């Protein structure tokens, strides 16, 4: 299985996560698409860019769209770390984990500045 992750290259936390996934993916099961690529909409006409900027999106090899923690779990599973994210998908935990993710996603840029620093992000600098 392959998974394409759509990420925000202007978010320090997103960049760190993508870098970590790339390092753990010697079989190249993951593909990475920057939401800021000028030709992204032409290559992926079905992507809802405003929603993809708000919530992590992934596209499976068979054409299914995943969002939020489902993408995270799929990606981590492909690099051998699915056991760490599996509890977030368990039925009793899932609604709370999804709510926490939505809150995190909403505030990821300010959190990114706090945890990861600016790291050259022009947008992050302007949002101060």
Beta strands, then each sheet from edge to edge (+ up, - down):
strand 1: 3-7
strand 2: 30-34
strand 3: 57-60
strand 4: 65-67
sheet 1: 2+ 1+ 3- 4+
end
